[in-house]
Amino acid sequence: MPKPATDSKPRGALADLLAPYARRVEKALKRLLAEPQTPPELAEAMRYCALGGGKRLRPALVFMAAEATGDGTADELADRAAAAVELVHCYSLAHDDLPAMDNDSLRRGRPTAHVKFGEAMAILAGDALLTRAFGVLAEPGDGRCASLAAELARGAGAAGMIAGQAADMDLCLLPAGEAGLRFIHARKTAALLRAAARMGAICSRASEAELAAVGEHAESLGLAFQLIDDTLDVTGTAEQLGKTPGKDARAGKRTSLSEVGLKRAGELSAELTRRAIRSLEPLGERGRKLERLADLLGQRRH
């Protein structure tokens, strides 16, 4: 197991690690985002949602998993898989911010989509991004496309991200404490990260063992990520986070702090980070960059 990262500024090191992948998916998104004959007003709202910055963690996982299980060469299908995952993520943010959901006015340091364009256009832009994601995957006609679409649907659908959002909104019954919290985090956050990593491995024609390794890594990463995110939501500022802090607590939502407390949340996130790193052992040296990602995300303070 590698030694923990010792960077004095983990945020900078994380940004440096993700930056090449962010540039790559940004280029792909600009190329693939809007179909011909999209009304310009709708296209503008879609671009606003999808090209608004962010860490681009999910596309990075696609690319890193493809590198760790393949020969590391650039591949058009990996570009499309990364763009599709990010389109789904951006649609989810546009919808999560709506008054009927989280009712937030700030996202990535800018007004949220419904504040900028109105609720109706924010909903329609989100719908368009979600639909376009599957078009992006289907268009090449490659034999791997069906597997990629199925993987994304599992991570984003009614048993994945949508289930997590329903639970987060207290729209289904859950046990109290760690069990309920894990149900939400495993679906709302970890499911799409797991799909992203597995999609990258599918692009590189990985073995079943390699698919399992990157999938387990990303799932543990996602669970740790959300525990840390909940903590930062209480301790961070709007400038640091790029969104309104403390809203979940004020809304009475289940969070890491409300369900298990700050100390236990820290213990769990550290344990999950170690599990994420251990899961990559079958990949050997090829998994080092993913290990580095886990280290840096585990140190995140902003």
KALIN-V185180 format. One line per field, one symbol per residue. burial: 1 if it has 16 or more other C-alpha atoms within 10 Angstrom, else 0. Layout:
burial=???
//
This chain:
burial=00000000011011001100110111011001110000000110111111100001111111111111110000001111111111111111111111000101111110011110101011111111110111111100000110011011111110011111111110000000010111111111111111111111111101000111111111111111111111111001000011111101000001111011000011011101111111110000011101111111111011
//
